[in-house]
Amino acid sequence: MRNTGGMAAYAYPGAPPADPTAVMGRRIGAFFIDAALALAVFVLIMLPLATQRTVNETLDLPGCHRTFNDSGNQVRCDNRVVFQIGDTVYEADAGPTFILDVAFVFLYFGLLPALAGATLGKALTGIRVVDRQGNRAGLGKSLVRWIIFLVDGPLTLYLCGLITSLASKGHRRLGDMGADTYVVAKSSVGQPVILPSAAPVYAGVPPQPGAPPPPAPAGPQWDPARNAYVQWDPSTGTYRTWDEQSQTWR
């Protein structure tokens, strides 16, 4: 607090920055890009391992049969991977194909975000996976996030991941909660992930003479004048400033 002409003025920081995790539109776009890429890679993995046959030749194999669905007349084989184009069927042993598919998924969705901070879909849509300090999540967190995606994705038809990302503070799916990660805009990388507070923010507005000061905002807030995050310290009655270089409050 300082006195200006007999009127008390309270120096509160400016309004907090926009939520760095409010990138759900881009996350959904990244999901479809990555899904399309993964599907293409799965096909490329299978084709060299597959045997090409006609539909009738494939139906002569043990465990192969016709299925009728919205896609038309399709051939399916028990314990075999089948890819059909018209009257041409590519079928391969499910074991080696599955192992190679899992290896790709691990490298692409587990290891790549740890090393680069993003899959190709996230890179193209301008988002990154980070820890609380805004740095790359690292291998351990990235693997936890990837493993829990089984629940967020295939096991719940992707509804769990979508609902939790839309409804939770910080837009985090279960994998993000378990790994303590966030998905943020590329421009926010390297900055601590600070979510907007619901508490009122006062920007240098003096109260009426004799009135008690308004409550200090809860949690770190962005101060444009200092070009840094600040946080109220009730023990000293002052604001502390976040020092990016030393990663400490001063």
Residue pairs with C-beta under 8 A, 6 or more apart in sequence:
1 8
1 9
1 10
1 11
1 213
2 8
2 9
2 11
3 9
4 206
6 209
7 206
7 209
8 206
8 207
8 209
8 213
9 204
9 206
10 202
10 204
10 205
10 206
10 207
10 213
10 214
11 204
11 239
12 201
12 202
12 203
12 204
12 205
12 214
12 216
12 217
13 201
13 203
13 217
13 221
13 222
13 223
13 224
13 225
13 226
13 230
13 239
14 201
14 203
14 221
14 222
14 223
14 224
14 225
15 201
15 203
15 221
15 222
16 194
16 196
16 197
16 201
16 221
16 222
17 194
17 196
17 222
18 196
19 171
19 195
19 196
20 182
20 184
20 185
20 188
20 191
20 193
20 194
21 170
21 171
21 172
21 182
21 183
21 184
21 193
21 195
22 171
23 125
23 126
23 127
23 171
23 183
23 184
23 185
24 165
24 166
24 171
26 125
26 126
26 127
26 185
27 122
27 125
27 127
27 165
27 171
27 183
29 121
29 125
30 119
30 121
30 122
30 124
30 125
30 127
31 121
32 121
33 120
33 121
33 124
33 125
34 108
34 109
34 119
34 120
34 121
34 122
37 108
37 120
37 121
38 104
38 105
38 108
41 104
41 108
42 101
42 104
43 83
45 97
45 100
45 101
45 104
46 81
46 83
46 90
46 92
46 97
47 83
47 90
49 92
49 93
49 96
49 97
50 81
50 83
50 90
50 91
50 92
51 90
51 91
51 92
52 88
52 89
52 90
53 88
53 89
53 91
54 87
54 88
54 89
55 75
55 84
55 87
55 89
57 89
58 64
58 75
58 77
58 82
58 89
58 91
59 65
59 66
59 75
61 77
61 80
61 91
63 77
63 78
63 79
63 80
64 75
64 76
64 77
64 78
64 80
64 82
64 91
65 75
65 76
65 77
66 73
66 74
66 75
66 76
67 73
67 74
67 75
67 76
68 74
74 84
75 82
75 84
75 89
76 82
77 91
79 93
79 94
80 91
80 92
80 93
80 94
81 91
81 92
81 93
81 94
81 97
81 98
82 89
82 90
82 91
83 89
83 90
83 91
84 90
106 146
108 119
109 119
109 146
109 149
110 142
110 143
110 146
111 139
111 142
112 118
112 119
113 119
113 122
113 129
113 136
113 137
113 142
113 145
113 146
114 136
114 137
114 138
114 139
114 141
114 142
114 143
115 136
116 123
116 136
117 128
117 129
117 130
117 136
117 137
117 189
118 127
118 128
118 129
122 128
122 129
122 183
126 185
126 186
126 187
127 183
127 184
127 185
127 186
128 136
128 183
128 184
128 185
128 186
128 189
129 136
129 137
129 142
129 145
129 181
129 182
129 183
130 136
130 137
130 181
130 182
130 183
130 184
130 188
130 189
130 193
131 137
131 138
131 141
131 180
131 181
131 182
131 193
132 180
132 182
132 192
132 193
133 192
133 193
133 247
134 184
134 188
134 189
134 190
134 191
134 192
134 193
135 189
135 190
137 145
137 179
137 181
141 179
141 180
141 181
142 179
142 181
144 175
144 178
144 179
145 175
145 176
145 178
145 179
145 181
146 175
147 175
148 173
148 174
148 175
148 178
148 179
149 161
149 173
149 175
151 160
151 174
151 175
152 158
152 160
152 161
152 164
152 173
152 174
152 175
153 160
153 161
160 173
160 174
161 173
161 174
161 175
162 173
164 172
164 173
164 174
164 177
165 171
165 172
165 173
165 176
168 177
169 195
170 176
170 182
170 193
170 195
171 182
171 183
172 181
172 182
172 183
175 181
176 182
176 183
182 193
184 193
191 244
192 220
192 229
192 242
194 219
194 220
194 222
194 229
197 217
197 218
197 219
197 221
199 215
199 217
199 218
199 219
200 214
200 215
200 217
201 217
201 221
202 214
202 217
207 213
207 214
216 232
216 234
217 232
219 231
220 229
220 230
220 231
220 242
221 229
221 230
221 231
222 228
222 229
222 230
223 229
223 230
223 239
223 241
226 241
228 241
228 242
228 243
228 244
229 241
229 242
230 239
230 240
230 241
230 242
231 239
231 240
231 242
231 249
232 238
232 239
232 240
233 239
233 240
240 249
240 250
241 249
241 250
242 248
242 249
242 250
243 249
243 250
